[in-house]
Amino acid sequence: MTAQGLLIAAPRSGSGKTTITLGLQRALTRRGFKVRGLKCGPDYIDPAFHAAATGAPSANLDSYAMPDALLGQIASEAAGSSDVVIAEGSMGLFDGVPGPDGHTGTGADIAALLGWPVVLVIDVSGQAQSAGAVALGCMLYDKRIRIAGVILNKVASERHRRLAAAGMERIGLPVLGALPREASLILPERHLGLVQAGETEDLHQRLDALAEAVAAAVDLDAIIAAAEATTLPVAGRAAAPLPAPGKRLAIARDAAFSFVYPHVEAGWRALGTELVPFSPLADEPPPESCDACWLPGGYPELHASRLAGASRFLGGLRDFARTRPVHGECGGYMVLGKSLTDADGVNHAMAGLLSVETSFARRKMNLGYRNAILAADGPLGPAGGFLSGHEFHYATVISQGEDPAFAVVTDPHGSAPAPAGSRRGLISGSFFHAIAVREGA
């Protein structure tokens, strides 16, 4: 039997869906429900908050980058081990990219695929009855999904709540709750999103405060009643996991290196790989007992001086790379390069295993899905391997150097194929975050 589920979504980013999702997850967990969280889209940070709020693992669901088999596998695991799944959308409910029907990266795709009703979070600051017109547009835009109700956010007063609720009454949409403006409910942020769960001070106190605020303002019984059974895709061939870089994988894990998708790690373990964490910030080298090393993305730009001074880590990494493969994603790629310039313009020497030089002082947001064809045999598969993934970074390349490209990438918008990343012998890296083996490869 699979659990019931709901998707918490919004007409646009910044509406408060993350804080309300976390508050609902925590409040229902405190009521004794076994709750699982899931996050739509390519997001490393929110699932860790879901896990903290519920005490259970969270994962991503991405209708563009993942095949249905993988989406079903992730949803089945979550729904099979809980009473209710409270999933969180990304950006606006219908915001996506060009792609086949049902595979455009939207939260609406996920709600339609899995049969989950949508609870819409609307920031009503600066409007009142007009919020009903916004909600009506969401109700009519996509016939595949059902909007079960709305939670009003950033309500200024009781009069404001009544006016906004009148707009919802006019279109026949239940108001499941209304939260007042409250600065203390805002979680701290930085350039890639929320400050990570493991770095947020008093995280569980903050989550309890969110739960109490949501429980006081939202009808939790109505939320549970609105959830519907999870409809899993028809079982077919199993989703192919990303190739495992090795049998015993040294994986950097600390405040500078933390961006690894739960489904990627689960896929590697299913292939028999043992993950062995180590901390570059603690000046730990990759364990000698491992046969490959993975440097995930994260925030090395915030720790550049400390990493540059981590002589045991850098020396051990160079020794390791002489005989075994090393791959860096995004932040890990930056650390494999010659240098990293921090936000203050200070240049820090990095591992020098690749010729690339990067800078966080020259910030430019790079965000979007990418499809990659591997240029050579490596940790993520053979030459010609076709992967889906994304980029999200503000750092820029100030010198690519002489190394050949790791892959050739395109985006869903029809961009011309372009070289990406670097490789040298057993060492490789790029700003590309791999999500899945691309179907049709």
Salt bridges, closest charged atoms under 4 A:
ASP46 OD2 - LYS39 NZ 3.08
ASP68 OD1 - HIS103 NE2 2.98
GLU77 OE1 - ARG36 NH2 2.61
GLU88 OE2 - LYS39 NZ 3.22
GLU88 OE1 - HIS50 NE2 2.85
ASP109 OD1 - ARG144 NH2 2.95
ASP123 OD2 - ARG12 NH2 3.21
ASP123 OD2 - LYS154 NZ 3.70
ASP142 OD2 - ARG144 NH2 2.76
GLU158 OE2 - ARG161 NH2 2.71
GLU158 OE2 - ARG162 NH1 3.87
GLU199 OE2 - ARG190 NH2 2.70
ASP208 OD1 - ARG26 NE 2.92
ASP208 OD1 - ARG30 NH1 3.24
GLU212 OE2 - ARG30 NH2 3.48
ASP221 OD1 - ARG31 NH1 2.86
GLU228 OE2 - ARG146 NH2 2.71
GLU265 OE2 - ARG253 NH2 2.24
GLU274 OE1 - ARG248 NH1 2.61
GLU288 OE1 - ARG324 NH2 3.27
GLU301 OE2 - HIS191 NE2 2.73
ASP319 OD1 - ARG322 NH1 2.22
GLU329 OE1 - HIS433 ND1 3.34
ASP342 OD2 - HIS348 NE2 2.88
GLU391 OE2 - ARG370 NE 3.41
GLU391 OE1 - HIS393 NE2 2.91
GLU402 OE2 - ARG424 NH2 3.69
ASP403 OD1 - ARG424 NE 3.12
GLU439 OE2 - ARG237 NH2 3.74
